[in-house]
Structure formats: structure tokens, C-alpha cells
Amino acid sequence: MTGIFSAQGWLLLALLAGIVFVNGWTDAPNAVATCVASGAMPMRRAINMAAVFNFLGLLAVLPFGAAVGEEISAAVPRNENALTVLCAAMISVVAFAVFAWYFGVPTSESHALVSALSGAAAAAGAGITKSLWISVFLGILITSGAGFLLGLGFKRAMDRSGLYKQKRALKITEILCAALLSLIHGAQDGQKFSALIILTLSLSAGREINGSAATFFCALLLGAGTAVGGARIIKKVGNGITVVDEGGGVCCDAAAFVSILVCTVFGMPVSTTHTKTSAILGVGAAGKRVNLKTFSEIFSLWLLTFPVCFGLGYVIARLCI
């Protein structure tokens, strides 16, 4: 087994740290996209809030277990190729994330991670973890369907309620909902990467490693990455699909929060990006105001995530084994 102080061990830890940072940079800001678009908060303050709550989200989930992280780490084969599989997968995720960021299109590091790990594991002869993929597809169905339907239902209920007159209350509620969505993003995505960091350390040391320090470090990286920004993606998600005001922002964030919370409790790896996008689409559908061009861009790249990252993981792993 390759030692942690070898070149491969250090490379893997550096890649994992980079991915956590990039995840905060490109994915977590989606949690506050509608908060910014609705005018509830200026962008810099919203980004700083997201950074704090992403950090707290991962730490808050620890006392309740880490079912999502365990599901992800189960995809890594426990043999002499384990670190190579992890390295190949991380390189694939970084490459895809940079590609998506360059074009300002939000994508899911979560789905990229699952796909790349599966491709690299298949190249190592370990096969594909069926339970993980069942979990992923169930999560897609729940978050996409629930995100859309809850967004649609919340928006219609709000339109009939007359709450739009309570501008100040709506603004405060929207900020609270965005904070909760950032919190659950940290809990959901942070688990995935902290589990892989702990697994890397454990495989290298040849024994189980206490992961408290690694988890805290992962939470710091996630928060720091979020604090850097992601303004282009915030604008794409917040303004590109539909026009969002304070009431619509509350509906979007509440719908996404509930959907992700349910999946996190049941250990399903899901995408904050696509849950939020589905919720925004539902809110837009309620008002018959949807920019299908922007939505199709996001949806097309999301579909490409699975085959592209699987293929990258497979090819890179085959070259290294």
C-alpha cells in the first residue's frame, strides 16, 4: 500500500483539498443565488453567509452520523489499487469542474465524483457499486421531482396568500432560507469529501484514522472556497432561468432545503445545484416565466456529467494501473 508521504499520497490529498475548495467556489454559491437575485442581500454579504453556513453544516451533521459519506467511500475498492482509483477520480472531477466553471455553467461535483469513482473502480477490475447508483438515481428523482413540485406549490400558495405585501418579513425569511440551504449543502457535500480524505489517510496508514481533524479541515476548505465567490454561476442560476423576487426566492430555497434534507437523512448523495435548479424551474412555471435556453444549457451539461466523468475516471485509472 502506498504510504501517505509518497508522491501519490501527497498528490491525492492535494487533489482532494483542491476539489473541496472548488466545490465551495462553484457549487455552494448556488444556495444563495436566489437570495442575491431577489435583492434580499448584496452578493458579497450573501457569499460570506454561505461560507459560514457551509462550514457549520459539515460540523453540525457529525453527531448524527455520515451516511452519505459512507455511501461514497464504499465505491472505492479496498485493494492495492485503492489510492490510484481515488487519484484518477479526483483528477477527472477537477478537470470537469474547471471546464464547467470556465463556461459559467453550474454542474454537480457530487455526480461527477460518483461517476469518476465508478469509472476508475471499473478500470481497476472492481466493478460498479450498484447500491450507490441506486441511491444516486433515487436522489435525482426525489430532489428533481420534489424540488420542482414544492417550488411550484409554494409559489402558488404564496401568490394566493397575500404575503407579498409583507416585504420586510419576506426579505428576512429569504435570508433565513438561504442560510438553511447553505447549511444543508455543507452537511451533504462536505460528508462526501471528508469521508474520502479520512479513507485516504486510513488506507495509507494501514489502520482506521480518527477523522475529526480531517473533517474540520474539510469544513474550513469548503467555507474558504465559498468565500472566494462564484459570482458568474450565481448570476446564471439566480437570473438566467426566471425572474425571482423575495417571495419566489423563499419558495425556491425552502423547496430545495426540504428536498436535500430528506435525502441527506436517508444517506442519498444528491446535487444541490440540480435540486435548486429544479426548484427555480417550478417557481418560474407557476408564473409562466421560464428561460428554457438557460435551463437547457444547465440540463445538457448535467447529462454529460455522468458519461464524461465515468470515461475520464476509467481512462486515467487504466493509464496508471
C-alpha positions in Angstrom: 0.0 0.0 0.0 1.4 3.4 -1.0 2.4 5.5 2.0 0.9 8.9 2.7 4.3 10.5 2.5 4.9 9.2 -1.0 4.3 11.3 -4.1 1.0 9.5 -4.8 -0.3 10.1 -1.2 0.5 13.8 -1.2 -0.9 14.2 -4.7 -4.2 12.6 -3.6 -4.5 14.8 -0.5 -3.8 17.9 -2.6 -6.4 16.9 -5.2 -9.0 16.2 -2.5 -8.3 19.6 -0.9 -8.5 21.3 -4.2 -11.8 19.7 -5.0 -13.3 20.6 -1.7 -12.2 24.2 -2.3 -13.6 24.2 -5.9 -16.8 22.7 -4.7 -17.3 25.6 -2.4 -16.3 28.0 -5.1 -18.5 26.6 -7.9 -21.3 24.7 -6.2 -22.1 26.2 -2.8 -22.9 29.7 -4.1 -25.9 28.3 -5.8 -27.5 28.1 -2.3 -27.6 31.9 -2.2 -28.2 32.6 -5.9 -31.9 33.5 -5.5 -31.2 35.5 -2.3 -28.9 37.7 -4.4 -31.2 37.8 -7.5 -34.3 38.8 -5.4 -32.3 41.7 -3.8 -32.6 40.2 -0.3 -28.8 40.5 0.2 -25.9 42.0 -1.8 -23.7 39.4 -3.4 -20.6 39.8 -1.1 -22.7 39.5 2.1 -24.6 36.5 0.7 -21.4 34.8 -0.3 -19.9 35.4 3.2 -23.1 34.0 4.8 -22.9 30.9 2.6 -19.3 30.3 3.5 -20.1 30.4 7.3 -23.1 28.1 7.0 -21.3 25.6 4.7 -18.6 25.4 7.3 -21.2 24.9 10.1 -23.2 22.4 8.1 -20.5 19.8 7.9 -19.7 20.1 11.6 -23.3 20.0 12.6 -24.0 16.7 10.8 -21.2 14.8 12.6 -23.1 13.9 15.8 -25.8 12.2 13.6 -23.5 10.0 11.6 -22.3 10.4 8.0 -24.4 8.0 5.9 -23.8 10.0 2.7 -20.0 9.8 3.2 -20.1 6.1 3.9 -22.1 5.5 0.7 -19.5 7.4 -1.4 -16.4 5.7 0.2 -17.9 2.3 -0.3 -17.3 2.8 -4.1 -13.5 2.7 -3.5 -12.0 -0.9 -3.8 -10.1 -1.9 -0.7 -7.0 -3.4 -2.5 -3.6 -2.3 -3.8 -5.2 0.0 -6.4 -7.3 2.0 -4.0 -5.2 5.1 -3.9 -4.8 5.0 -7.7 -8.5 4.8 -8.2 -9.0 7.8 -5.9 -6.3 9.8 -7.7 -7.8 9.1 -11.1 -11.3 10.0 -9.9 -10.1 13.3 -8.3 -8.2 14.4 -11.5 -11.4 13.7 -13.5 -13.6 15.8 -11.2 -11.2 18.7 -11.2 -10.9 18.7 -15.0 -14.7 18.6 -15.4 -15.3 21.3 -12.7 -12.8 23.7 -14.3 -14.5 23.1 -17.7 -17.9 23.9 -16.3 -16.6 27.0 -14.4 -15.0 28.4 -17.5 -18.3 28.5 -19.3 -20.1 29.8 -16.2 -22.5 26.8 -16.1 -23.3 25.2 -12.8 -22.7 21.5 -12.5 -22.7 18.8 -9.8 -19.4 17.8 -8.3 -21.4 15.2 -6.5 -22.5 13.4 -9.6 -19.1 14.0 -11.2 -17.5 12.3 -8.1 -19.8 9.3 -8.2 -19.3 8.8 -12.0 -15.5 9.3 -11.8 -15.1 6.9 -8.9 -17.2 4.3 -10.7 -15.2 4.6 -13.9 -11.8 4.4 -12.1 -13.0 1.4 -10.0 -14.2 -0.4 -13.2 -10.8 0.2 -14.7 -9.3 -1.5 -11.6 -11.5 -4.5 -12.1 -13.6 -3.7 -9.0 -16.9 -3.2 -10.8 -19.6 -0.7 -10.1 -21.3 -0.4 -6.7 -24.9 -0.9 -7.6 -26.3 0.3 -4.2 -24.5 3.6 -4.7 -26.0 4.2 -8.2 -29.5 3.1 -7.0 -29.1 5.7 -4.2 -27.9 8.4 -6.7 -30.8 7.8 -9.1 -33.4 7.8 -6.3 -31.9 11.0 -5.1 -32.2 12.5 -8.6 -35.8 11.5 -8.8 -36.6 12.9 -5.3 -34.7 16.1 -5.5 -35.6 17.0 -9.1 -39.3 16.0 -8.7 -39.8 17.3 -5.2 -37.7 20.5 -5.9 -39.9 21.3 -8.9 -43.3 20.4 -7.3 -42.5 22.0 -4.0 -41.3 25.2 -5.8 -44.4 25.2 -7.9 -46.7 24.6 -4.9 -45.1 27.0 -2.6 -45.2 29.8 -5.2 -48.9 29.2 -6.0 -49.7 29.2 -2.3 -47.8 32.4 -1.7 -49.5 34.1 -4.7 -52.9 33.3 -3.1 -51.9 34.2 0.4 -51.2 37.9 0.1 -47.9 37.6 1.8 -46.2 39.7 -0.9 -47.4 42.8 1.0 -45.0 41.8 3.8 -41.9 42.9 2.1 -39.6 43.1 5.2 -40.8 39.7 6.5 -40.2 38.1 3.1 -36.7 39.5 2.9 -35.8 38.2 6.4 -37.4 34.8 5.6 -35.5 34.6 2.3 -32.2 35.2 4.1 -33.0 32.5 6.6 -34.0 30.0 3.9 -30.7 30.7 2.0 -28.7 30.2 5.2 -30.5 26.9 5.8 -29.8 25.8 2.2 -26.2 26.6 2.7 -26.2 24.6 5.9 -27.6 21.5 4.3 -25.2 21.8 1.4 -22.3 21.8 3.8 -23.8 18.7 5.5 -24.5 16.9 2.2 -21.4 17.7 0.1 -19.0 18.0 3.0 -19.6 14.4 4.1 -18.6 13.1 0.6 -15.2 14.7 0.6 -14.4 14.4 4.3 -15.1 10.6 4.0 -12.6 10.3 1.1 -9.9 12.3 3.0 -10.3 10.0 6.0 -10.3 7.0 3.7 -7.1 8.2 2.1 -5.4 8.6 5.4 -6.6 5.3 6.7 -5.5 3.3 3.6 -2.1 4.9 3.7 -1.6 4.3 7.5 -3.0 0.8 7.3 -5.4 1.4 10.1 -8.6 3.4 10.9 -7.9 7.1 11.4 -9.9 9.3 13.7 -11.4 11.7 11.2 -12.4 14.7 13.5 -9.4 16.8 12.5 -9.8 15.9 8.8 -13.5 16.8 8.9 -12.8 20.1 10.5 -10.1 20.8 7.8 -12.6 19.8 5.1 -15.2 22.2 6.6 -12.7 25.0 6.6 -11.8 24.4 2.9 -15.4 24.3 1.9 -16.1 27.6 3.7 -13.0 29.2 2.2 -13.9 28.1 -1.3 -17.4 29.5 -0.9 -15.9 32.8 0.3 -13.9 33.2 -2.9 -17.1 33.8 -4.8 -18.6 32.0 -7.8 -20.4 35.2 -9.0 -20.8 34.0 -12.6 -22.6 30.9 -11.5 -24.7 32.9 -9.0 -25.9 35.1 -11.9 -26.6 32.2 -14.2 -28.7 30.3 -11.6 -30.3 33.3 -10.0 -31.2 35.4 -13.1 -30.9 33.0 -16.0 -33.9 30.7 -15.6 -36.6 33.0 -14.3 -37.1 36.4 -12.7 -37.0 35.9 -8.9 -38.3 38.3 -6.2 -38.3 37.8 -2.4 -41.3 35.6 -2.4 -40.0 33.5 -5.2 -36.7 33.2 -3.5 -38.3 31.9 -0.3 -40.2 29.3 -2.3 -37.1 28.2 -4.2 -34.8 27.9 -1.2 -37.5 26.3 1.0 -38.3 23.7 -1.6 -34.6 22.9 -2.2 -33.8 22.7 1.5 -36.6 20.2 2.3 -35.7 18.0 -0.7 -32.0 17.8 0.2 -32.7 17.4 3.9 -34.8 14.3 3.3 -32.1 12.7 1.0 -29.3 13.6 3.5 -31.2 11.9 6.4 -31.6 8.7 4.3 -27.9 8.8 3.1 -28.6 9.6 -0.6 -25.8 11.6 -2.4 -27.6 14.4 -4.2 -26.8 17.6 -6.1 -27.5 21.0 -4.6 -27.1 22.6 -8.0 -29.8 20.5 -9.7 -32.2 20.5 -6.7 -32.0 24.3 -6.7 -32.4 24.5 -10.5 -35.5 22.3 -10.3 -37.0 24.4 -7.5 -36.3 27.6 -9.6 -37.9 26.0 -12.6 -41.0 25.1 -10.5 -41.3 28.7 -9.3 -40.9 30.0 -12.8 -43.5 27.6 -14.1 -46.0 28.9 -11.5 -45.7 32.3 -13.1 -45.2 31.0 -16.6 -41.8 32.7 -16.8 -39.0 30.3 -17.7 -36.0 30.8 -19.8 -35.7 27.4 -21.4 -32.5 28.3 -23.2 -30.6 28.7 -19.9 -32.3 25.7 -18.4 -31.3 23.6 -21.4 -27.7 24.6 -21.0 -27.6 23.5 -17.4 -29.6 20.3 -18.1 -27.4 19.3 -21.1 -24.1 19.7 -19.1 -25.7 17.8 -16.2 -26.5 14.9 -18.5 -22.9 15.0 -19.9 -21.5 14.8 -16.4 -22.2 11.0 -16.0 -20.6 9.6 -19.2 -17.8 12.2 -19.4 -16.6 11.8 -15.8 -17.0 8.0 -15.9 -14.9 7.9 -19.1 -12.3 10.2 -17.7 -12.0 8.2 -14.5 -11.7 4.9 -16.4 -9.1 6.1 -18.9 -6.9 7.8 -16.3 -7.0 4.8 -14.0 -6.1 2.4 -16.9 -3.1 4.6 -17.7 -1.9 4.5 -14.1 -2.5 0.8 -13.2 
